[in-house]
Amino acid sequence: MDECTRLSESKYLSLTTFRKSGDAVATPVWVARDGDHLYVTTKSDSGKAKRLRNNGEVLLAPCDVRGNLTGEQVPGTARLLDEAGTKRVGALINKRYGLLAKAMTIGDKVRRGSPSIGIEITPGAAGQTPTPDATSH
C-alpha cells in the first residue's frame, strides 16, 4: 500500500509543522485524498498556516481525534492553495465527512472568523526525518 493510501484511510491525520525555531507542532486534522496528494483545510490565520508559509516540510501519520499516532510517521511537503484550490479542498472534505463537515462550514460562516485555506500535501517528498522532538504532541 502506498503512503497516500495508508494516510488517507485514517479518519484523522496528524499534521506536524515546524516553527522557525525548529520545534514541531502536531495537529490532528481531517484529510481527503485526490490522486497522489492529500488535502486538509485550516483557518488562514492559524498557526499551521503561518508555519507552512515559512517551511513547507511536514511530518504525517494516521492518528485518532486526540492526535495519538496510530501508524508510522513519514515526511512530506505541504503548500497553501489559492481560493479556487481551497474551494476544491472544501468540496473534497465535505464529500468525505458529509453532514458534520457541512455543519462545521456553516458554523464558521456564522462566526465570521478568518476564511479557510486549503493545504495540498505530498507524502514522502521532504528531506525531513522524524526526530524525538518531532513526534511529541
N, C-alpha and C positions, 0 to 999 in steps of 0.2 A: 504494500500500500504506500502510495507517495505521501509526502508530508502535507500537502494541501488537503488531500482527502482525510488524512488522520486528524488534522487540526479542525477541519470544518465539520466533522461528525459530532464533535462535542457541542453541547448546548452553550457553553461559555468558553471563551479563550482568554488566557492570561496574557495580556499585552504588557511587556516590560519596556519602558522607555528610559532614557538616561538624562539626568540633569547635566548642566555644564561641568559640574564637579566630578562627573562620572558615576555618581550614586544612582542605583537602579530604583525605579518606581514601577511596581507591578499593579495592574488593574484588571479585574475580570470584566469582559465586555461580551456583548452578543456578536456573533460572527456569521457572515454569509459568504458563500463561495461563488465565483464565476470564472470558469476556466482555470488558469494557473495562479489566480490571485484570491486573496481573502479580503473581505471588506468589513469595516466597522464604522460607527459614527461616534462623534463626541461633540461637545459644545466648542464653538470656535475659539472661545477664550479660556478653555480648560487647561490645566497643567499639562495634560497629554499633548494637546495641540501645540502649546508653547515649546515643549521639549522636542517634539518632532520637527518644528521649524529650525531648530538648532542642530539636530542629529537624527537622521533617519534610520539609524541602526536600532533594531529591536530584538527582543527575545520572545518566543512564542511557545505556549504549551496549552494543552487542554486543561480545564480546571472546573471546579464547582462554583456556585454562585458567590461563595465567600473568597474565592481566589486560591483555594487549596489545589495545588497541581495534582492532576490525575494521570499524567503521562510525561514523557520526556520533553525537555525544553530544547528548542532549536533556534538558531539565529535567523534573522530575516531583515528586509528593508521595508520601510514604510514611507509613503508620501501623502501629503494632503491634497485633496481634489478641489477642482473648481465647482461652481454652482451646479452645472449640468451633471458632473460626476457625482456630486453629493446627492442630487435628486435620484440618480440611478441607484446609489447605495441604499437610500431610504426605501426604494421600491423592493430591493433585494431583501432587506431586513424585514420589511412588512410582510413579504411573501413567506419568509421562513418562520417568523414568530407570530404572525396572524394578529388576532384582536388585541393581544397585550401590547404589541408594538404600536398598533394604531392608537390605542388609548394613551400610550406614553407620548406619542406625537401630538395628540390633541392637548394633553396636559401641558406640554412645552409651549404650545401656541397660546394657551390661556394665560400662562405665567409670563409670557413675553420676555423670556430670558434671551440670552445671546443665541444666534442661529446655530444650527448643527453644521458640522463639516464632515465630509466623508474622508476615510483613510483607506488607501489601497496598500495591501501588504503582500510582499513576495517572500514566501518562506525559503529559507536556505540560501539567501542571496547576500548575506552580510559577512563581514570578516570577524564580527564579534563572537566570542566564545563564552559560554556561561562561566561565571566565577562565583565563589561563595556569596559575595555581596549581591550579585545579580539575581540569585534565586530566593532571596529573603523577601518577605512581604511586610 
